[in-house]
């Protein structure tokens, strides 16, 4: 993204690097020193803020922590050493007492106290330790923290915060040193660090790490009030070198410009956001099969989230000192408006006001948590020693003094990590299921093995028993047959020997009896073997029953594990149901809040309707309300001075309403009218109020005051209000259409007070800058009115007259150059006799008068038809002087280009023998 009108990127770089970052870091906690009391700080109540907690594990109310403020003095630069050589510094530091003396003059000074006073000799390390280190340590402990630099442009804010220290490491700024401490304390295994780098330029939030992302929105949590920028690039940091590369990339994309006060003035507010997420150690435990341990691990782990915001504010500047013009001027206006909005918020917080205008600027919205919120905040204000900038130094010191009154309520950001718990439980559940399946397979395999072994043993026993029975049967059968054969042989032998039948029969009978007896003995022996085999079978049956019982026990254990698994699943289901109930409750509460807001809007509408009915139907009460309003207007300017006056007027504007204030401009009471017109003038000074005043008829009422009253005080204030309204082009046309020039001219003719004439001249000067109104403005006497006011001779009046003439001449020159002019002849200024006064004051001692007159002469000379009258009036010599001696290069160049491009001027210079 490119900038116009003199603003550029810091290093002209537009490339974008993608970064990856790796090195560990973590933090020590420390308590900040007790706050100091300044004699300039009244003992007013400190503001305490207690926004809702972010769903954290600890539900405490937080601890108070006042904004700590340090002041740092920049040494004199080369220009100040020469220009202010004969003058002492406007400040005197007493660091041992933490005091600062601001010299009003050679004999009088004011003393202020701060938390730290850093001289021009303080090192960058010393600044970091006293300003930033306590905040960094708090961020590592889970708190939000803010470090901010505020001060006039060129006083060293960027040097203090963003110095990289590439040439000398001792010059490293707060950003670099803070990241070094963070990376030294965190653990890469459990913690994370991520960074966003933004700039607020012309009320637009832009990403310094991605220039194409130039319109980032701010998101506010409606429940907690937390502010975030979700559209910004978020880069994870893992080592210091990558962070330094990020800073170089961001600085290359930041807008800067060359002004009289600073050769490289920041034109935007830079915001570095560091997000630190840390897991608390010792809180986690692994899942166990023990049910008591299982219940304990259902408690989610705790994560602490801290955010460090480092804000390098663009410097406040006065336009007359910085010399800003064109687009640079618009940038300066935007910077001053945002800093003004920040100052209003600090004032409201310091005074414990019920309303803090945080929505007036995106800067105050981004810093909502830093002032009056839950963050620990350190502010370093930077000042210069030059007495020429005493006013800016005083403003910076008072800003710091008011900031010391603001007290935040620090809250630790602890959250339950339900996602981590869920992931861990899922992993443990998967492990349990896998272990259960493995054990179940092992049990089934063991059962099969035991069953197979039992069957093998039974089969083997049956085979052994069968074989033994067969062997015994064969053995007994063989013995039996042998015995029979032996008996037969004996029988035959005996029959041969004895030969008698009787003897043979008796022996046969006896042998048969013996054989039968032997057969019976064998049968008894077989029965014994069978009994032993039965015992073996019974024993095997007992072993088989034991194996079956063991199998049943293993099955019971499997069933028990399944019941444990079911119980674990039930606990997980309950936890998930609890989370769903919390989500449902959250949505319900958000719906109730939306309904209450709708009811509140309805009640507000009904209250307004009731108020209007009362105003129409009860005159006595309306009169009482107006009397009260009159009293508020009368006392509005007596309450406070300076910024306090503006605050009281704004408060009155909110409480009373614009229509009632404008109605008092027509009051019969002179004091009421005086105070009412002052209130309107103060409101018109704010650009946001101007359109409301015009729409409500305030411009018509102010012009009516110029016409109907003769009081010079009313004329002065009303003319000032009209001058503020005349800065808007639409309002300029309305002023002209309602006869505003005639009324201002009449007021100028009758006024003698220089301040009244200055206000009137300022209003006419603003109207002179409108191309469309030139004919009408001149026809109604606007130029003659300006020339008539030079009778006052007051420098402020003459400066406004010169500005009006310069604006008118510029419009004429632009019209003649573009060919859109409505008049072809010479300038109205010359026709109305303004040229002699212009030439007479072209070398005026007052720089504001001289600059405008020189511009007017250059613009008049650009129209060739004016050249002859300018030569007669002596303007040629002034143009030559301007082209050679003018202190401003742009005016000098314009005069030179005009002289060499005009044939008439060239001919006259040749006639006068002017060597040019």
C-alpha positions in Angstrom: 0.0 0.0 0.0 1.4 3.4 -1.0 1.1 6.7 0.8 0.6 10.0 -0.8 1.7 13.6 0.0 5.2 13.0 1.4 4.5 9.9 3.5 6.4 6.7 2.7 7.2 3.3 4.1 10.1 3.5 6.6 12.6 1.5 4.4 10.7 1.5 1.1 10.3 -2.3 1.3 7.1 -4.0 0.2 8.2 -7.7 0.2 6.7 -10.1 2.7 8.6 -12.9 4.4 7.1 -16.0 5.9 8.6 -16.8 9.2 8.9 -19.8 11.5 10.2 -19.4 15.0 12.0 -21.9 17.6 13.5 -21.5 21.1 12.0 -21.8 24.5 11.0 -19.0 27.0 9.2 -18.3 30.4 8.8 -15.8 33.2 9.4 -14.8 36.8 6.7 -13.0 38.8 7.5 -9.8 40.6 5.6 -7.1 42.5 5.9 -3.6 41.3 7.0 -0.9 43.7 4.5 1.0 45.7 3.2 4.0 43.9 4.5 7.6 44.5 2.3 10.5 45.2 2.9 13.7 43.4 2.1 17.1 44.9 0.2 17.9 41.7 -2.0 14.8 42.2 -5.1 15.5 44.3 -6.3 12.8 46.7 -9.2 11.9 44.5 -10.6 8.4 44.4 -8.9 6.1 42.0 -11.0 4.4 39.4 -11.4 0.7 39.7 -12.7 -1.5 36.9 -14.1 -5.0 37.4 -15.2 -6.5 34.0 -16.6 -10.0 33.9 -14.0 -12.8 34.0 -13.3 -14.8 30.8 -14.6 -18.2 32.0 -11.5 -18.7 34.0 -10.7 -21.4 36.5 -10.3 -18.9 39.4 -13.3 -16.7 40.0 -11.7 -13.9 42.0 -12.2 -10.2 41.9 -8.6 -9.3 40.9 -6.1 -7.2 42.6 -5.6 -3.4 42.1 -2.6 -2.2 40.1 -2.1 1.5 39.4 -0.7 2.6 36.0 3.0 3.2 36.6 4.5 6.2 34.8 8.2 6.9 34.1 9.6 10.0 32.4 12.6 9.9 30.1 14.6 13.0 29.0 16.2 13.1 25.5 19.6 14.8 25.3 19.9 17.9 23.2 20.4 17.3 19.5 22.7 19.3 17.2 20.1 21.9 16.2 19.1 22.5 19.9 22.7 22.8 20.9 23.2 25.7 18.5 19.9 27.4 18.7 19.5 27.1 22.5 23.1 27.6 23.4 22.4 30.7 25.5 19.4 29.1 27.3 19.1 26.6 30.1 17.1 23.4 29.8 13.4 23.8 30.6 13.5 20.8 32.9 15.7 19.8 35.8 15.7 16.1 36.8 16.2 14.7 40.4 16.3 11.0 39.7 17.3 10.1 43.3 14.1 11.7 44.5 12.1 10.6 41.5 11.2 14.3 40.8 11.2 16.6 37.9 11.3 20.4 38.0 9.7 22.3 35.0 11.0 25.9 34.8 8.4 28.6 34.2 11.1 31.2 34.0 14.5 32.0 35.6 13.1 32.2 39.1 10.0 30.0 39.3 9.4 26.3 38.6 6.9 23.5 39.2 7.8 20.1 40.7 6.3 16.8 39.8 6.8 13.3 41.1 6.8 10.1 38.9 7.4 6.4 39.6 10.8 6.6 37.8 12.8 9.6 36.5 15.3 8.6 33.8 18.0 11.1 32.7 19.5 11.6 29.3 22.3 9.3 30.4 20.0 6.3 31.4 20.8 3.2 29.4 18.3 1.1 27.4 18.8 -1.7 29.8 18.0 0.5 32.8 14.8 1.8 31.0 13.7 -1.8 30.3 14.3 -3.0 33.9 12.3 -0.2 35.5 9.5 0.2 32.9 8.9 -3.0 31.1 10.3 -6.0 33.0 7.6 -6.1 35.8 4.9 -6.1 33.1 6.7 -8.9 31.1 6.9 -11.0 34.2 3.2 -10.5 34.9 2.3 -11.6 31.4 4.3 -14.8 31.9 2.2 -15.4 35.1 -1.0 -15.2 33.1 -1.9 -11.5 33.3 -2.4 -9.0 30.4 0.2 -6.2 30.2 0.7 -3.0 28.3 3.8 -0.9 27.7 3.2 2.4 26.0 5.4 5.4 25.0 3.8 8.9 24.8 5.4 12.2 23.9 6.1 15.0 21.4 7.4 13.9 18.0 11.2 13.5 17.9 11.6 12.8 21.7 12.7 9.2 21.4 9.6 7.0 21.7 10.5 4.6 18.8 14.1 4.6 20.0 12.9 3.5 23.5 10.5 0.8 22.3 11.5 -0.5 18.9 15.3 -0.1 18.6 16.7 -3.4 17.2 20.3 -2.8 18.3 21.9 -4.3 15.2 25.0 -2.1 15.3 25.3 -2.0 19.1 23.4 -4.6 21.3 23.3 -2.1 24.2 20.8 0.0 22.1 18.2 -2.8 22.0 14.7 -1.4 22.8 11.9 -2.7 25.0 10.4 -4.9 22.3 13.6 -6.9 21.6 14.5 -7.2 25.3 11.0 -8.3 26.3 11.0 -11.1 23.7 14.4 -12.2 24.9 13.1 -12.6 28.5 10.0 -14.4 27.3 11.9 -16.9 25.1 14.2 -17.6 28.0 11.4 -18.8 30.2 8.9 -20.8 28.1 9.0 -24.5 27.2 8.4 -25.4 23.5 6.8 -28.7 24.5 3.9 -27.3 26.5 3.9 -23.5 25.8 3.4 -21.3 22.8 4.2 -17.7 21.8 2.6 -15.9 18.9 2.9 -12.3 17.6 0.8 -9.8 15.7 2.2 -6.4 14.5 -0.3 -3.7 13.5 -0.4 0.1 12.8 -3.3 2.5 13.2 -3.0 4.9 10.3 -5.7 7.6 9.6 -8.2 5.7 11.8 -7.6 2.5 9.8 -6.0 -0.7 11.3 -3.4 -2.2 9.0 -1.4 -5.3 9.2 2.4 -4.5 9.2 3.1 -8.2 8.4 0.7 -8.2 5.5 0.2 -4.8 3.9 -2.6 -6.0 1.7 -4.7 -6.5 4.9 -5.3 -2.8 5.4 -8.8 -2.6 6.9 -8.9 -4.9 10.0 -12.0 -4.7 12.2 -12.0 -4.6 16.0 -14.2 -7.3 17.7 -15.4 -6.8 21.3 -16.7 -9.7 23.4 -20.2 -8.5 24.5 -20.0 -10.6 27.7 -16.5 -9.8 28.9 -15.6 -6.6 27.1 -12.3 -8.1 25.8 -11.0 -6.5 22.6 -9.4 -8.5 19.8 -8.4 -8.2 16.2 -9.1 -11.6 14.7 -8.3 -10.5 11.1 -4.6 -9.8 11.9 -1.7 -12.1 10.9 -0.6 -14.3 13.9 2.9 -15.7 13.6 4.3 -18.3 16.1 7.6 -17.3 17.6 10.2 -20.0 18.3 13.5 -18.1 18.3 14.8 -14.5 18.6 16.2 -14.2 15.1 12.8 -14.8 13.5 11.2 -12.2 15.9 13.9 -9.6 14.8 13.0 -10.4 11.2 9.4 -9.7 12.0 10.2 -6.3 13.5 12.3 -5.4 10.4 9.4 -6.4 8.1 6.9 -4.4 10.2 9.1 -1.3 10.4 9.6 -1.4 6.6 5.8 -1.2 6.1 5.2 1.5 8.7 4.4 5.1 7.5 7.0 7.8 8.2 7.6 11.4 6.9 10.2 14.1 7.1 9.1 17.1 9.2 10.9 20.1 10.7 10.9 18.4 14.1 11.9 14.9 13.1 13.6 13.6 9.9 11.8 10.3 10.3 8.6 11.1 12.0 6.2 8.1 12.6 2.8 8.9 11.0 1.0 5.9 12.6 0.6 4.3 16.0 2.4 0.9 16.0 0.9 -1.9 18.2 2.8 -5.1 18.9 0.7 -7.9 20.4 2.5 -10.9 22.0 0.2 -13.8 23.0 1.7 -16.2 25.6 0.0 -19.5 26.4 1.4 -21.6 29.2 0.3 -25.0 30.7 0.5 -25.4 34.5 3.0 -28.2 35.4 2.1 -30.9 38.0 -1.6 -30.6 37.3 -1.9 -33.5 34.8 -1.7 -37.2 35.6 -2.0 -40.3 33.4 -5.1 -42.5 33.4 -4.9 -45.7 35.6 -7.0 -48.8 35.8 -7.7 -47.8 39.4 -11.2 -46.2 39.5 -10.1 -43.5 42.0 -7.3 -42.4 39.8 -9.7 -42.4 36.8 -12.0 -39.9 38.6 -9.1 -37.6 39.4 -7.9 -37.4 35.8 -11.4 -36.2 34.7 -10.4 -32.7 36.1 -9.2 -30.7 33.0 -5.7 -29.2 33.0 -5.3 -25.4 33.5 -3.8 -23.1 30.9 -2.7 -19.5 31.5 -3.1 -17.0 28.7 -1.2 -13.7 28.9 -1.1 -10.9 26.3 1.6 -8.2 26.1 0.7 -5.1 24.1 3.5 -2.7 23.2 2.3 0.6 21.8 4.6 3.1 20.0 2.3 6.1 19.7 2.9 8.6 16.9 4.2 11.9 18.3 1.9 14.8 19.0 2.9 17.9 17.0 1.9 21.5 16.5 1.4 22.3 12.8 3.1 25.7 13.0 6.3 24.0 14.4 6.3 20.8 12.3 5.5 22.5 9.0 3.2 19.8 7.9 1.3 20.4 4.7 -0.9 18.5 2.2 -1.3 14.9 3.1 1.2 15.1 5.9 -1.1 17.8 7.5 -4.0 15.4 7.2 -1.9 12.7 8.9 -1.0 15.1 11.7 -4.7 16.0 12.2 -5.6 12.3 12.5 -2.7 11.6 15.0 -3.7 14.6 17.1 -7.4 13.6 17.1 -6.6 10.0 18.3 -4.2 11.3 21.0 -6.8 13.8 22.1 -9.4 11.0 22.4 -6.9 9.0 24.5 -6.3 12.1 26.7 -10.1 12.4 27.2 -10.4 8.8 28.3 -7.4 9.2 30.7 -9.1 12.4 32.2 -12.4 10.6 32.6 -10.7 7.6 34.4 -8.6 9.9 36.6 -11.7 11.9 37.6 -13.7 8.7 38.2 -16.3 9.8 35.6 -19.3 7.6 35.0 -18.8 7.9 31.2 -15.5 7.1 29.5 -15.5 8.0 25.8 -13.6 4.9 24.6 -15.5 4.7 21.3 -14.3 8.1 20.1 -11.3 6.5 18.4 -10.0 3.1 17.4 -6.9 3.8 19.5 -8.9 4.1 22.7 -10.9 1.0 21.7 -7.7 -1.0 21.3 -6.4 0.2 24.7 -9.6 -0.4 26.5 -8.1 -3.1 28.7 -4.9 -1.1 29.3 -6.5 1.9 31.2 -9.2 1.1 33.7 -9.2 -2.6 32.6 -7.6 -5.8 33.8 -4.0 -5.3 32.4 -0.8 -4.2 34.2 0.2 -1.0 32.4 3.5 0.9 32.3 3.7 4.2 30.6 6.9 6.0 29.6 6.6 9.6 28.6 9.4 11.1 26.6 10.3 14.8 26.7 13.0 17.1 25.2 15.1 19.7 27.0 14.6 22.6 24.7 12.8 25.7 26.2 11.3 26.4 22.7 9.0 23.3 23.3 8.1 24.1 26.9 4.4 24.0 26.0 4.6 20.5 24.5 6.7 19.3 27.4 4.2 20.6 29.9 1.3 18.9 28.1 3.3 15.6 28.1 4.0 15.8 31.8 0.4 16.6 32.7 -0.7 13.6 30.6 1.6 11.4 32.7 0.4 12.9 35.9 -3.3 12.1 35.0 -2.4 8.6 33.9 -0.9 7.9 37.4 -4.4 8.4 38.9 -5.8 5.5 36.9 -6.0 2.1 38.7 -6.6 -1.2 36.9 -8.0 -4.4 38.5 -5.5 -7.1 37.5 -7.0 -10.5 36.8 -5.2 -13.7 36.0 -6.3 -15.5 32.8 -6.7 -19.2 33.7 -8.8 -21.5 31.7 -9.7 -25.1 31.8 -8.2 -26.9 28.7 -11.2 -29.1 27.9 -9.8 -29.9 24.4 -6.6 -31.3 25.9 -8.6 -33.3 28.4 -10.8 -34.7 25.6 -7.8 -35.6 23.5 -6.0 -37.3 26.4 -9.1 -39.3 27.4 -9.6 -40.4 23.7 -6.0 -41.6 23.6 -6.3 -43.4 27.0 -9.6 -45.0 25.8 -7.9 -46.2 22.6 -5.1 -47.7 24.7 -7.6 -49.4 27.1 -9.6 -50.9 24.2 -6.4 -52.2 22.5 -5.1 -53.6 25.8 -8.5 -55.3 26.4 -8.5 -56.8 22.9 -5.0 -58.0 23.4 -5.8 -59.6 26.8 -9.0 -61.2 25.4 -7.1 -62.8 22.6 -4.4 -64.0 25.0 -7.1 -65.5 27.3 -8.9 -67.3 24.4 -5.5 -68.7 23.2 -4.7 -69.9 26.7 -8.1 -71.6 27.0 -7.7 -73.3 23.7 -4.2 -74.5 24.7 -5.3 -75.9 28.1 -8.4 -77.6 26.5 -6.2 -79.1 23.8 -3.7 -80.3 26.4 -6.4 -81.9 28.5 -7.9 -83.6 25.5 -4.5 -84.9 24.4 -3.8 -86.2 27.9 -7.2 -88.0 28.0 -6.7 -89.5 24.6 -3.2 -90.7 25.6 -4.5 -92.2 28.8 -7.3 -94.0 26.9 -4.8 -95.4 24.4 -2.4 -96.5 27.2 -5.3 -98.2 29.0 -6.6 -100.0 25.9 -3.1 -101.2 25.0 -2.4 -102.5 28.5 -5.8 -104.4 28.6 -5.0 -106.0 25.2 -1.6 -107.0 26.3 -2.9 -108.6 29.5 -5.7 -110.3 27.7 -3.2 -111.8 25.1 -0.8 -112.9 27.9 -3.5 -114.6 29.9 -4.9 -116.2 26.8 -1.5 -117.6 25.9 -0.9 -118.9 29.4 -4.3 -120.4 29.4 -3.7 -122.3 26.1 -0.3 -123.5 27.3 -1.8 -124.8 30.5 -4.5 -126.7 28.6 -1.9 -128.2 26.3 0.3 -129.1 29.2 -2.6 -130.8 31.0 -3.6 -132.7 27.9 0.0 -134.0 27.6 0.0 -135.0 31.2 -3.3 -136.6 30.8 -2.1 -138.7 27.9 1.0 -139.7 29.8 -0.9 -140.8 32.9 -3.4 -142.6 30.8 -0.6 -144.6 29.3 1.1 -145.2 32.6 -1.9 -146.1 34.7 -4.2 -147.5 32.1 -7.1 -147.3 34.3 -10.1 -145.2 33.6 -11.0 -144.3 37.1 -7.6 -143.0 38.0 -7.6 -141.0 34.8 -10.9 -139.4 35.6 -9.9 -138.4 39.0 -6.7 -136.8 37.8 -8.6 -135.1 35.0 -11.1 -133.7 37.4 -8.3 -132.5 39.7 -6.5 -130.8 36.8 -9.6 -129.2 35.6 -10.3 -127.8 39.0 -6.7 -126.5 39.2 -7.2 -124.8 35.8 -10.5 -123.3 36.9 -8.8 -121.9 40.1 -6.0 -120.4 38.0 -8.6 -118.8 35.7 -10.4 -117.2 38.6 -7.0 -115.7 39.9 -6.4 -114.2 36.5 -9.9 -112.6 36.5 -9.2 -111.0 39.9 -6.0 -109.5 38.7 -7.8 -108.0 35.6 -10.4 -106.4 37.8 -7.7 -104.7 39.8 -6.2 -103.3 36.6 -9.6 -101.9 35.6 -10.0 -100.3 39.0 -6.7 -98.5 38.6 -7.6 -97.3 35.1 -10.9 -95.9 36.5 -8.9 -94.0 39.1 -6.8 -92.5 36.4 -9.9 -91.5 34.4 -11.4 -89.8 37.5 -8.1 -87.9 38.1 -8.1 -86.7 34.5 -11.8 -85.6 34.9 -10.8 -83.6 38.0 -8.0 -81.9 36.1 -10.4 -81.0 33.3 -12.8 -79.5 35.7 -10.0 -77.4 37.3 -9.1 -76.1 33.8 -12.7 -75.2 33.1 -12.9 -73.3 36.4 -9.7 -71.4 35.4 -11.3 -70.6 32.0 -14.4 -69.3 33.8 -12.3 -67.1 36.1 -10.6 -65.6 33.0 -14.0 -65.0 31.5 -15.1 -63.2 34.6 -12.0 -61.0 34.5 -12.8 -60.1 30.9 -16.4 -59.2 31.9 -15.1 -57.0 34.7 -12.8 -55.2 32.3 -15.8 -54.6 30.0 -17.8 -53.2 32.9 -14.9 -50.8 33.7 -14.8 -49.8 30.0 -18.6 -49.1 30.1 -18.1 -47.0 33.3 -15.3 -44.9 31.7 -17.5 -44.4 28.6 -20.3 -43.3 30.9 -18.1 -40.7 32.7 -17.0 -39.3 29.3 -20.6 -39.1 28.2 -21.5 -37.2 31.4 -18.6 -34.8 30.8 -19.7 -34.2 27.2 -23.3 -33.7 28.3 -22.0 -31.2 30.9 -20.2 -29.2 28.2 -23.3 -29.3 26.0 -25.4 -28.0 29.0 -22.9 -25.1 29.5 -23.1 -24.2 25.8 -26.9 -24.3 25.9 -26.9 -22.1 29.1 -24.5 -19.7 27.4 -26.8 -19.3 24.4 -29.8 -18.9 26.7 -28.1 -16.1 28.7 -27.1 -14.3 25.4 -30.7 -14.5 24.3 -31.8 -13.0 27.7 -29.3 -10.2 27.3 -30.6 -9.4 23.8 -34.2 -9.3 25.1 -33.2 -7.0 28.0 -31.4 -4.7 25.6 -34.6 -4.6 23.4 -36.7 -3.8 26.5 -34.2 -1.1 27.6 -34.5 0.6 24.1 -38.3 0.4 24.3 -38.3 1.9 27.8 -36.0 4.7 26.6 -38.3 5.4 23.6 -41.4 5.5 25.9 -39.5 7.9 28.3 -38.7 10.2 25.4 -42.4 10.1 24.3 -43.6 10.9 27.8 -41.1 13.8 28.1 -42.4 15.3 24.8 -46.0 14.9 26.0 -45.2 16.6 29.2 -43.5 19.4 27.3 -46.6 19.9 25.2 -49.2 19.5 27.9 -47.7 21.0 31.1 -46.3 24.5 30.6 -45.5 25.0 34.2 -43.2 22.0 34.3 -41.6 23.0 31.0 -40.8 26.4 32.4 -39.3 24.8 35.5 -37.1 22.6 33.2 -36.0 25.6 31.2 -35.2 27.5 34.4 -33.0 24.5 35.5 -31.4 24.5 32.1 -30.6 28.3 32.4 -29.0 27.6 35.7 -26.8 24.8 34.2 -25.8 27.1 31.3 -24.9 30.0 33.7 -22.7 27.8 35.8 -21.3 25.6 33.0 -18.2 27.8 32.5 -17.6 28.6 36.1 -17.0 25.0 37.1 -13.7 24.3 35.4 -11.0 25.8 33.3 -9.1 24.5 30.2 -9.9 20.9 29.5 -12.3 20.8 32.5 -14.4 23.5 30.7 -14.7 21.4 27.6 -15.6 18.4 29.6 -18.4 20.3 31.5 -19.8 21.6 28.2 -19.8 18.2 26.6 -21.5 16.8 29.8 -24.1 19.6 29.6 -24.6 18.8 25.9 -25.3 15.1 26.7 -27.6 15.9 29.7 -29.7 18.8 28.3 -29.8 18.4 24.5 -28.9 20.7 21.6 -32.4 22.0 20.9 -32.8 23.4 24.5 -29.3 25.0 24.4 -30.1 26.7 21.0 -33.5 27.9 22.4 -31.6 29.9 25.0 -29.9 32.0 22.3 -33.2 33.9 22.1 -33.6 34.4 25.8 -34.4 37.8 27.1 -31.9 37.5 29.9 -28.6 39.0 28.6 -26.4 36.7 30.8 -28.3 33.6 29.6 -27.7 34.6 26.0 -24.0 35.2 26.7 -23.4 31.8 28.3 -25.6 30.0 25.7 -23.6 31.4 22.8 -20.4 30.4 24.5 -21.6 26.9 24.9 -22.6 26.7 21.2 -19.2 28.1 20.3 -17.4 25.4 22.3 -19.5 22.7 20.8 -18.8 24.0 17.3 -15.1 23.6 17.9 -15.6 19.8 17.8 -16.0 18.6 14.2 -18.4 15.8 15.3 -20.9 18.4 16.7 -20.9 20.8 13.6 -23.4 18.8 11.5 -25.7 18.4 14.4 -25.6 22.2 15.2 -26.4 23.1 11.5 -29.2 20.5 11.2 -30.8 21.8 14.5 -30.8 25.4 13.1 -27.8 26.6 15.1 -26.2 28.4 12.1 -29.4 30.4 11.5 -29.6 31.4 15.2 -25.9 32.5 15.2 -26.5 34.7 12.1 -29.6 36.1 13.7 -27.5 37.1 16.7 -25.2 39.1 14.4 -28.2 40.9 12.9 -30.3 41.5 16.0 -27.8 42.4 18.8 -25.2 45.1 19.2 -23.2 43.6 22.0 -19.6 43.1 20.9 -19.1 40.1 23.2 -21.9 38.2 21.5 -20.6 39.3 18.1 -17.1 38.0 19.0 -18.3 34.6 20.2 -20.9 34.1 17.5 -18.3 35.0 14.8 -15.9 32.5 16.3 -18.6 29.8 16.1 -19.4 30.7 12.5 -15.7 30.5 11.7 -15.5 27.0 13.0 -18.7 26.0 11.0 -17.2 27.6 7.9 -14.4 25.0 7.8 -16.9 22.7 6.1 -17.7 23.2 2.4 -21.5 22.5 2.8 -21.7 24.9 5.7 -20.0 27.6 3.6 -22.7 27.5 1.0 -25.4 27.7 3.7 -23.7 30.7 5.3 -23.6 32.5 1.9 -27.2 31.6 1.0 -28.4 33.1 4.4 -26.5 36.4 3.8 -23.7 35.5 6.1 -21.1 37.7 4.2 -23.2 40.8 4.5 -23.7 40.2 8.2 -20.0 39.5 8.8 -19.0 42.6 6.8 -21.4 44.7 8.8 -20.0 43.3 12.1 -16.5 44.1 11.0 -17.4 47.6 10.1 -18.9 48.3 13.5 -16.3 46.4 15.6 -13.2 47.9 17.3 -12.1 44.9 19.5 -9.2 43.1 17.9 -10.5 39.7 19.0 -13.9 40.3 17.4 -12.2 41.4 14.2 -9.9 38.3 14.3 -13.0 36.0 14.5 -14.8 37.8 11.7 -11.7 37.8 9.5 -11.1 34.1 10.2 -14.7 33.3 9.1 -14.4 35.3 5.8 -10.9 33.8 5.2 -12.5 30.3 5.4 -15.2 31.3 2.9 -12.5 32.7 0.5 -11.2 29.2 0.0 -14.4 28.0 -1.8 -14.1 28.2 -5.7 -17.9 28.2 -6.1 -18.5 31.3 -4.0 -16.0 33.8 -5.3 -18.4 35.9 -7.4 -21.0 36.1 -4.7 -18.4 36.7 -1.9 -16.9 39.7 -3.8 -20.4 41.0 -4.8 -21.5 41.1 -1.2 -18.4 43.0 -0.1 -16.3 40.2 1.4 -13.0 41.5 0.0 -13.7 45.1 1.0 -14.6 43.9 4.5 -11.2 42.1 4.7 -9.3 45.2 3.5 -11.3 47.4 5.9 -10.1 45.3 8.9 -6.4 46.2 8.3 -7.2 49.5 10.1 -6.8 47.5 13.4 -3.1 46.8 12.7 -3.2 43.9 15.3 -0.9 41.1 14.1 -3.5 38.3 14.6 -6.1 40.3 12.6 -3.6 41.0 9.8 -2.7 37.3 9.7 -6.3 36.3 9.1 -6.7 39.0 6.5 -3.6 37.8 4.7 -4.8 34.2 4.9 -8.2 35.2 3.3 -6.4 37.1 0.5 -4.1 34.1 -0.1 -7.1 31.7 -0.3 -9.0 34.0 -2.7 -5.9 34.4 -4.9 -5.3 30.6 -4.9 -8.9 30.0 -6.1 -8.6 32.6 -8.8 -5.3 31.1 -10.0 -6.7 27.6 -10.0 -9.7 28.7 -12.0 -7.6 30.5 -14.6 -5.2 27.6 -15.0 -8.0 25.0 -15.4 -10.0 27.3 -17.7 -13.1 27.1 -15.4 -13.1 30.7 -14.3 -16.2 32.8 -14.6 -14.2 36.0 -15.2 -11.7 36.6 -17.9 -10.3 40.0 -16.7 -7.9 40.8 -14.0 -8.2 39.7 -10.4 -11.0 41.0 -8.2 -8.3 41.6 -5.6 -6.6 44.1 -7.9 -9.9 45.7 -8.9 -10.9 46.2 -5.2 -7.5 47.8 -4.4 -5.9 45.1 -2.4 -2.6 45.1 -4.3 -0.9 48.1 -2.5 -1.5 46.5 0.9 -0.2 43.2 -0.4 3.0 44.7 -1.7 3.4 46.8 1.5 3.2 43.7 3.7 5.1 41.2 1.5 8.2 41.5 3.8 6.3 41.8 7.1 8.2 40.8 10.2 5.4 38.4 11.3 6.1 35.1 9.7 2.4 34.1 9.4 1.5 37.4 7.6 4.6 37.2 5.4 4.0 33.6 4.3 0.4 34.2 3.2 1.2 37.4 1.4 4.1 35.7 -0.5 1.6 33.0 -1.6 -1.0 35.5 -2.7 1.6 37.4 -4.8 2.7 34.1 -6.5 -0.9 33.1 -7.3 -1.8 36.6 -8.7 1.3 36.5 -10.9 0.3 33.2 -12.4 -2.5 35.0 -14.4 -0.9 36.9 -17.2 -3.6 39.6 -17.3 -2.5 40.7 -13.8 1.2 41.2 -14.7 1.0 44.8 -15.9 -0.9 46.0 -12.8 1.6 44.2 -10.6 4.6 45.8 -12.4 3.0 49.2 -11.8 2.3 48.4 -8.2 5.9 47.3 -7.5 5.1 43.6 -7.1 7.8 42.5 -9.6 10.6 43.4 -7.2 8.9 41.5 -4.4 8.5 38.4 -6.7 12.2 38.5 -7.5 13.0 38.8 -3.8 10.7 35.9 -3.0 12.2 33.6 -5.7 15.7 34.2 -4.2 15.3 34.8 -0.4 12.1 33.1 0.7 12.7 30.6 3.6 10.2 28.1 2.2 11.4 26.1 -0.8 7.9 25.5 -2.3 7.0 29.2 -2.4 10.5 30.1 -3.7 10.1 27.5 -6.5 6.6 28.8 -7.4 7.8 32.4 -7.6 10.7 31.4 -9.9 8.5 29.3 -12.2 6.0 32.2 -12.4 8.7 34.8 -13.4 10.3 32.6 -16.1 6.9 31.6 -17.6 5.5 35.2 -17.9 6.4 37.1 -21.1 5.4 40.4 -19.5 7.6 39.9 -16.4 10.5 38.7 -18.6 10.3 41.8 -20.8 10.2 44.2 -17.8 13.2 42.4 -16.2 15.1 42.8 -19.4 14.1 46.5 -19.5 15.2 47.0 -15.9 18.4 45.0 -16.6 17.6 42.6 -13.8 19.9 39.6 -14.1 17.6 36.6 -13.6 
